[in-house]
Amino acid sequence: MIRLKLCSLFIILFLAGCQASTQNQIKPVDSTIEVKEHDGTMSDTYSHIGIISPKVALTFNGLADNETMQRLLKVLDQFNMKATFFIEGTRVAQDPELVKDILAKGHEVENGTLTFTEMTDLNYEETYKEIYLANEVFEEQLGYTPKYVRSRSGDSTDNMRLAAKTLNMKGVVESSINPKDRNMQSAEEIVDYIHRFINSGSVIHLNTYINPAIIDVIPLLSKVGEEKEYVFSTLTDVIDEQYLAKSLEEIAGYDAIKMNPDYKNVKPNMFYRKNTSKKEVALTFDDWASEDRIKEILDVLDKYHVQSTFFLIGKGVEKDPQLARLIVERGHEVASHSYNHLDVTTMTPEELQQDVVMAHRALTYALQEEPLLYFRPNKGAINEESAKIIAATGIKSIAMYDIASFDWNLKYTVRDIYNRVMTRIAPGKVIVMHILDGTKTVEALPLIIEKLQKDGYSFVKMSTWIEEDSNKKVN
C-alpha cells in the first residue's frame, strides 16, 4: 500500500466550499487514506454502448443552482426522459437534498470526481484520491457507492481507468456525442449537432451549469426521439442491454481467416449465379450506411418477408457494431466486403490478406459469432491472382453477382434502378444493391420486390445456393 497523508474528508469538503447543514454534517474520516496500488488492470471505458434496441444514454455533468436544476428535472419529467448525472462529491455534500430529488425522479447519479478538477494532469495517487473520496461522500450522503466515474471534460485517462478498476467500479464514462454546450450555442444548434450523430447506444454529454439553453434542448431532443423512435434513458439502463459480452479472442472462429503467403496453388471458389430453372433470385446488399438507412432497408425487407445476404465493410462495422448485429437479428446473413473497400487487384498480397483478416475480425466481434466465410470485392473487380490471395486466408467462397443495380449512382432515378434489374432478371440471378446514404435504393427496392413476387419469384440467401453447390462437388 502507498499511504497518502490527507486532511480529514470534512476539512477537504470545507475547503472546497462545502456548507453542509448540521443534520447533513459529513463525518470525518481517518486522516490517513490508503491508496491501493493498481495491478496494471484498467477498467472498461464507455463512450458508445453496443445495443440493438433504440435507446440512447442521456448524461449531464455537474450540478447547477437549485432553480435551474428544478426546471431541468421538470422538463425531463414532462417529456418522459431519464438521465444520468455525474456530480462532484463536494456538491453532493453541499446539496444532498437536491441530489436526492434527482434520484427520486428516477434518474441516476454517478461519480463526477471529488472537486470536478481536470483529470488529465493528475498522477495515479491524485486520481485515486479524487475518485475514492467522492465515493465516500456518496456512501455517506446517499447510501451507495457509484459504479461509474466521469471527468469534467468527459475524457478518460489511464490513471482514471486504473483507479476505477482498483476501486471495483464498472468503468470510466466518456461520450459518443458531445456538442460542447460550453461554447454557448443555442438549443437548436445543440440539437442539430446531436441529430447528425445519434444512433442506438449513443452516450450524449451535456452540462447542467454552463449554458442556460440546456433547458430548451430537452423538448427539441424529444422530437428527435419521436422521429427516430429513440428512448432517452440512464446509462445503466442502456448498458444493461449491451450484447458485446465476449472479447474477440473468446469468440469461436475469430481466427478462421489468417495470413497465408502460400497462395499460388490455391483454387478459389468463385460464385456468380445459380444454375437453376426455379424462379429464385438472391437479393444482396453491399457497403455500409447510417443507422437510419440500414433500418429503412431492413423495414422494406421485413414488409415483403425477404431475407438477404449483406456484404459489409469492416471499417464501418467497427464504428457501429450494433448495426451489423441488427441485420442478423432481423433474419439476414452477413459476409465480408473487405475492411478498407479498396480495389483488391491493386493491393500487394500482404496488404490484401491483412485487409481480409481485419474485416473478418471486425465482423466477428460485431456479431459475437463467426460471419459467413464469403468475400465480395469492391466494385466486383477481381483477377485470378487476387482471388487466390483471398481464398488462401480461409475464405470459402468469393461471392460475386451478375445483376448490378447501379443504385449507388446518385444520378440514377428510381426508374433507372428498377429497369437495370428487371431487364436482366432470370432464375438463379444474384442482384447487388447498396446500403448507402443519399441513394434511391429505399424507393426502388419495394418496386423491384413487388414485381418479382408478382412474377412468381422467391428470394433465397446466397448461402443456400453456395452450400448446395458445394455439397454437389463433394458428392
C-alpha positions in Angstrom: 0.0 0.0 0.0 1.0 3.6 -0.6 -0.1 5.8 2.2 -1.2 9.3 1.2 -1.5 11.8 4.1 -4.6 14.0 3.7 -6.8 16.2 5.8 -10.0 14.6 7.0 -12.8 14.4 4.5 -14.6 17.1 6.5 -11.8 19.6 6.1 -11.4 18.8 2.4 -15.0 19.5 1.8 -14.9 22.6 3.9 -12.0 24.0 2.0 -13.8 23.1 -1.3 -16.7 25.4 -0.3 -19.0 22.8 1.3 -21.5 24.3 3.6 -23.5 21.3 4.7 -26.2 21.8 7.3 -25.9 20.3 10.8 -28.2 17.4 10.0 -26.1 16.6 6.9 -22.7 17.1 8.5 -20.0 15.0 6.9 -18.4 12.6 9.3 -14.6 13.0 9.4 -12.6 10.1 8.1 -9.2 8.8 9.1 -6.7 11.4 8.1 -4.6 8.7 6.5 -6.0 7.5 3.2 -4.7 4.2 2.0 -4.1 4.5 -1.8 -4.2 0.9 -3.1 -1.6 0.2 -5.7 -3.0 -0.9 -9.0 -2.0 -4.2 -10.7 -2.0 -2.7 -14.2 -5.5 -3.7 -15.0 -7.8 -1.0 -16.3 -11.5 -0.6 -16.1 -13.7 -0.5 -19.1 -14.5 2.8 -20.8 -17.9 3.6 -22.1 -18.4 6.0 -25.0 -20.9 4.1 -27.1 -22.9 1.2 -26.0 -23.3 -1.8 -28.3 -27.1 -2.4 -28.2 -29.7 -3.3 -30.7 -32.7 -1.7 -29.1 -33.3 2.0 -29.9 -32.1 3.5 -26.6 -29.8 6.4 -26.0 -28.0 7.3 -22.8 -28.6 11.0 -21.8 -26.0 12.2 -19.4 -25.2 15.5 -17.7 -22.1 16.8 -15.9 -22.3 18.9 -12.8 -25.0 20.4 -10.7 -26.4 23.8 -11.4 -28.2 26.1 -8.9 -31.4 24.8 -7.3 -33.7 26.8 -9.6 -32.1 25.6 -12.8 -32.0 22.0 -11.6 -35.7 22.0 -10.7 -36.5 23.4 -14.1 -34.4 20.8 -15.8 -36.0 18.0 -13.8 -39.4 19.3 -14.6 -38.9 19.4 -18.3 -37.3 15.9 -18.3 -40.4 14.6 -16.5 -42.6 16.4 -19.0 -41.0 14.5 -21.9 -40.6 11.3 -20.0 -36.8 11.2 -20.3 -34.4 9.7 -17.7 -30.8 10.7 -17.4 -27.5 10.0 -15.6 -26.0 13.0 -13.7 -22.2 13.0 -13.0 -21.9 15.2 -9.9 -18.8 16.1 -8.0 -18.5 14.9 -4.4 -18.3 18.4 -3.0 -21.7 19.3 -4.5 -23.3 16.1 -3.3 -22.1 17.1 0.2 -23.3 20.6 -0.2 -26.7 19.9 -1.7 -27.7 16.3 -0.7 -31.4 17.0 -0.7 -31.2 18.3 -4.3 -29.3 15.2 -5.3 -32.0 13.1 -3.6 -34.6 14.9 -5.6 -32.8 13.8 -8.8 -32.8 10.2 -7.7 -36.4 10.3 -6.5 -37.5 11.3 -10.1 -35.9 8.1 -11.5 -32.6 9.5 -12.6 -29.2 8.1 -11.9 -26.4 10.0 -10.1 -22.7 8.9 -10.5 -19.2 10.0 -9.5 -18.1 13.3 -11.1 -14.8 13.1 -9.1 -14.5 15.0 -5.8 -13.7 18.5 -6.9 -14.5 18.5 -10.6 -10.9 19.1 -11.4 -9.3 18.5 -14.8 -8.0 14.9 -14.5 -5.6 15.0 -17.4 -2.5 16.1 -15.5 -3.2 14.1 -12.2 -0.9 11.2 -11.3 -2.3 7.9 -10.1 -2.4 8.9 -6.4 -4.1 12.2 -7.0 -6.6 10.5 -9.4 -7.3 7.7 -6.8 -8.0 10.4 -4.2 -10.5 12.3 -6.3 -12.5 9.2 -7.1 -12.2 7.5 -3.7 -13.2 10.5 -1.7 -16.1 11.2 -4.0 -17.3 7.6 -3.4 -17.0 8.2 0.3 -19.3 11.2 0.1 -21.9 9.3 -2.0 -21.9 6.5 0.6 -22.2 8.9 3.5 -24.9 11.1 1.9 -26.8 8.8 -0.4 -26.2 5.4 0.9 -24.5 3.8 -2.1 -21.2 3.7 -3.9 -21.2 4.8 -7.6 -20.5 2.4 -10.4 -19.2 4.8 -12.9 -16.9 7.9 -12.9 -16.5 10.7 -15.5 -14.2 13.7 -15.6 -15.3 17.3 -16.1 -14.2 17.3 -19.7 -15.6 13.8 -20.4 -12.1 12.5 -21.3 -10.8 9.4 -19.6 -7.2 8.9 -18.6 -5.2 5.7 -17.9 -5.0 6.7 -14.3 -8.8 7.1 -14.1 -9.2 3.6 -15.5 -6.5 2.1 -13.2 -8.1 3.8 -10.1 -11.7 2.8 -11.1 -10.6 -0.8 -11.5 -8.8 -0.8 -8.2 -11.9 0.6 -6.5 -14.1 -2.1 -8.1 -16.1 0.3 -10.2 -17.5 -0.7 -13.5 -15.8 1.9 -15.6 -15.0 5.4 -16.8 -17.6 7.1 -19.0 -16.8 9.2 -22.0 -19.3 10.1 -24.7 -20.0 9.5 -28.3 -21.9 12.8 -28.8 -20.5 15.9 -27.1 -21.9 19.1 -28.6 -19.7 21.1 -26.2 -22.5 23.3 -25.0 -19.9 25.3 -23.1 -19.5 27.2 -26.4 -22.9 28.8 -25.6 -24.7 27.6 -28.7 -28.5 27.9 -29.0 -30.7 24.9 -28.1 -31.4 24.5 -31.9 -27.6 24.3 -32.7 -27.0 21.8 -29.9 -29.8 19.5 -31.0 -28.8 19.8 -34.7 -25.4 18.5 -33.7 -26.9 15.6 -31.7 -29.3 14.8 -34.6 -26.3 14.3 -37.0 -24.6 11.7 -34.9 -27.2 10.0 -32.8 -27.9 6.2 -33.1 -28.7 3.3 -30.8 -26.4 3.2 -27.9 -25.1 6.8 -28.2 -23.9 8.5 -25.0 -24.9 12.1 -25.1 -22.8 14.5 -22.9 -24.4 17.8 -21.8 -23.7 20.1 -18.8 -26.2 21.5 -16.3 -24.3 24.5 -15.1 -22.9 26.4 -18.2 -25.3 27.1 -20.9 -28.9 28.1 -19.9 -30.1 26.9 -23.4 -29.8 23.3 -22.0 -33.4 23.6 -20.6 -34.7 24.3 -24.1 -32.7 21.4 -25.6 -35.0 18.8 -24.0 -38.2 19.5 -25.9 -36.3 19.6 -29.2 -34.4 16.4 -28.3 -37.7 14.7 -27.6 -38.8 15.5 -31.1 -35.6 13.8 -32.4 -36.5 10.8 -30.3 -40.0 10.6 -31.7 -38.7 11.0 -35.3 -36.1 8.3 -34.9 -38.0 6.2 -32.3 -35.3 6.5 -29.6 -35.9 6.2 -25.9 -33.7 8.5 -23.8 -32.6 6.7 -20.6 -30.0 6.3 -17.9 -26.5 5.0 -18.6 -27.1 1.8 -16.6 -30.4 1.1 -18.4 -28.6 1.3 -21.7 -25.5 -0.7 -20.6 -27.7 -3.4 -19.2 -28.8 -4.2 -22.8 -25.4 -4.3 -24.4 -24.7 -7.5 -26.2 -21.0 -7.2 -26.8 -20.2 -9.6 -23.9 -17.2 -11.5 -25.3 -13.8 -10.3 -26.3 -12.7 -11.2 -29.9 -10.5 -14.0 -28.7 -13.4 -15.6 -26.8 -15.5 -16.0 -30.0 -15.2 -19.3 -31.8 -13.9 -18.8 -35.3 -12.4 -15.4 -34.8 -9.1 -16.7 -36.2 -10.7 -18.7 -39.1 -9.2 -16.2 -41.5 -5.4 -15.9 -41.3 -2.5 -14.6 -43.2 -1.1 -17.2 -45.6 1.6 -16.3 -48.1 1.4 -19.8 -49.8 -1.4 -18.9 -52.2 0.0 -19.9 -55.6 -1.7 -23.3 -55.8 -5.0 -22.3 -54.1 -8.2 -22.9 -56.1 -10.7 -20.2 -55.1 -14.4 -21.0 -55.3 -16.0 -18.3 -57.4 -19.7 -18.0 -57.3 -21.6 -15.8 -59.7 -25.1 -17.3 -60.1 -27.1 -20.4 -59.5 -27.7 -22.8 -62.4 -31.4 -23.4 -61.9 -34.7 -23.3 -63.6 -36.5 -22.4 -60.4 -37.9 -18.9 -60.2 -35.4 -17.9 -57.5 -33.1 -14.9 -57.1 -30.7 -13.8 -54.5 -31.0 -10.2 -53.4 -27.8 -8.9 -51.8 -26.5 -5.6 -50.4 -23.0 -4.2 -50.2 -21.2 -1.4 -48.3 -22.3 0.5 -45.1 -24.5 3.3 -44.1 -26.1 5.2 -41.2 -28.5 3.6 -38.8 -31.4 5.3 -40.4 -30.6 4.0 -43.9 -29.9 0.4 -42.7 -33.2 0.4 -40.7 -35.1 1.7 -43.7 -33.8 -1.1 -45.9 -34.5 -3.7 -43.2 -38.0 -2.5 -42.8 -38.7 -2.9 -46.5 -37.3 -6.4 -46.4 -39.4 -7.2 -43.4 -42.5 -5.9 -45.1 -42.1 -8.3 -48.0 -40.7 -11.2 -46.0 -37.5 -11.2 -47.9 -34.2 -12.5 -46.4 -30.9 -11.3 -47.9 -27.2 -11.5 -47.7 -25.3 -8.4 -46.6 -21.6 -7.8 -47.5 -20.4 -5.3 -45.0 -17.3 -3.0 -44.9 -15.3 -3.8 -41.8 -14.2 -0.3 -41.2 -17.8 0.9 -40.9 -18.9 -2.1 -38.8 -16.1 -1.3 -36.4 -17.6 2.1 -35.7 -21.2 0.9 -35.2 -21.0 -2.9 -34.5 -24.6 -3.0 -33.2 -25.9 -2.3 -36.7 -24.3 -5.5 -38.1 -25.8 -7.4 -35.2 -29.2 -5.8 -36.0 -29.0 -7.1 -39.6 -28.6 -10.7 -38.3 -31.2 -10.3 -35.6 -33.7 -9.3 -38.4 -33.1 -12.7 -40.1 -30.4 -11.9 -42.7 -26.8 -13.1 -43.1 -23.6 -11.2 -43.1 -20.3 -11.7 -45.0 -17.2 -9.6 -45.8 -16.9 -6.7 -48.2 -13.3 -6.1 -47.2 -12.1 -3.7 -44.4 -11.0 -0.6 -46.3 -13.1 -1.0 -49.5 -10.1 -0.8 -51.9 -9.6 -2.3 -55.3 -8.2 -5.7 -54.5 -6.4 -6.0 -57.8 -4.1 -3.1 -56.9 -3.1 -4.4 -53.5 0.0 -6.3 -52.6 -0.6 -9.9 -51.3 0.2 -8.9 -47.8 -2.0 -5.8 -47.9 -4.9 -7.7 -49.3 -4.7 -10.6 -46.8 -4.3 -8.2 -43.9 -7.4 -6.3 -45.1 -9.4 -9.6 -45.3 -8.3 -10.6 -41.8 -9.2 -7.2 -40.3 -12.6 -7.3 -41.9 -13.3 -10.8 -40.6 -12.3 -9.8 -37.1 -14.4 -6.7 -37.2 -17.5 -8.7 -38.3 -16.9 -11.5 -35.8 -16.7 -9.1 -32.9 -19.7 -7.1 -34.0 -21.8 -10.2 -34.5 -20.3 -12.0 -31.5 -20.2 -15.0 -33.7 -18.4 -16.1 -36.9 -19.8 -14.5 -40.0 -20.1 -16.3 -43.3 -16.7 -17.0 -44.7 -17.6 -15.3 -48.0 -15.9 -12.3 -49.6 -17.1 -9.8 -52.2 -14.6 -7.4 -53.7 -15.1 -3.7 -54.1 -17.0 -3.0 -57.4 -16.8 -6.7 -58.3 -13.3 -6.1 -59.5 -11.1 -9.2 -59.2 -8.5 -11.2 -61.1 -7.1 -14.7 -60.8 -4.2 -13.8 -58.5 -6.2 -11.7 -56.1 -8.8 -14.4 -55.9 -6.1 -16.9 -54.9 -4.7 -14.5 -52.3 -8.1 -14.0 -50.8 -9.0 -17.7 -50.8 -5.7 -18.6 -49.1 -6.7 -16.8 -46.0 -9.6 -19.3 -45.4 -12.3 -17.6 -47.4 -14.6 -20.4 -48.6 -16.3 -18.5 -51.5 -15.8 -15.3 -53.4 -19.4 -14.3 -53.8 -20.0 -12.3 -56.9 -23.1 -11.2 -58.7 -24.4 -10.8 -62.2 -27.0 -8.0 -61.9 -25.6 -4.7 -60.8 -28.4 -2.3 -60.0 -26.2 0.8 -60.1 -28.2 2.1 -57.2 -25.0 3.7 -55.9 -25.1 6.2 -58.7 -26.7 9.3 -57.3 -27.7 10.3 -60.8 -29.9 7.2 -61.2 -33.6 7.7 -60.7 -35.8 5.1 -59.2 -36.9 4.0 -62.6 -33.3 3.7 -63.8 -32.6 1.3 -60.9 -35.7 -0.7 -61.5 -35.1 -1.1 -65.2 -31.5 -2.2 -64.8 -32.7 -5.0 -62.5 -35.9 -6.1 -64.3 -34.4 -6.1 -67.8 -31.7 -8.6 -66.6 -33.7 -10.8 -64.3 -33.8 -14.6 -64.7 -33.8 -17.7 -62.4 -30.6 -18.1 -60.4 -29.5 -14.5 -60.7 -27.7 -12.6 -58.0 -28.7 -9.0 -57.6 -26.5 -6.4 -55.9 -27.9 -3.3 -54.3 -26.2 -1.0 -51.7 -26.8 0.3 -48.2 -25.6 3.8 -48.9 -27.0 7.1 -47.7 -28.4 9.5 -50.2 -29.3 7.0 -52.9 -32.7 6.0 -54.3 -32.4 2.4 -53.1 -35.1 2.6 -50.5 -37.6 3.9 -53.1 -36.7 1.4 -55.8 -36.5 -1.7 -53.6 -40.2 -2.1 -53.0 -41.0 -1.8 -56.7 -38.4 -4.5 -57.6 -39.6 -6.9 -54.9 -43.3 -6.4 -55.7 -42.7 -7.1 -59.4 -40.6 -10.1 -58.8 -43.0 -11.6 -56.3 -45.9 -10.9 -58.7 -44.0 -12.7 -61.4 -43.6 -15.8 -59.2 -40.0 -15.3 -57.9 -38.9 -16.2 -54.4 -35.8 -14.9 -52.7 -33.0 -17.0 -51.2 -29.9 -16.2 -49.2 -26.6 -16.7 -51.1 -25.5 -19.3 -48.5 -28.3 -21.6 -49.6 -27.1 -21.8 -53.2 -23.4 -21.8 -52.3 -23.8 -24.7 -49.8 -26.0 -26.7 -52.3 -23.3 -26.4 -55.0 -20.5 -27.2 -52.5 -22.4 -30.4 -51.4 -22.7 -31.4 -55.1 -19.0 -31.1 -55.6 -18.3 -33.2 -52.5 -20.7 -35.9 -53.6 
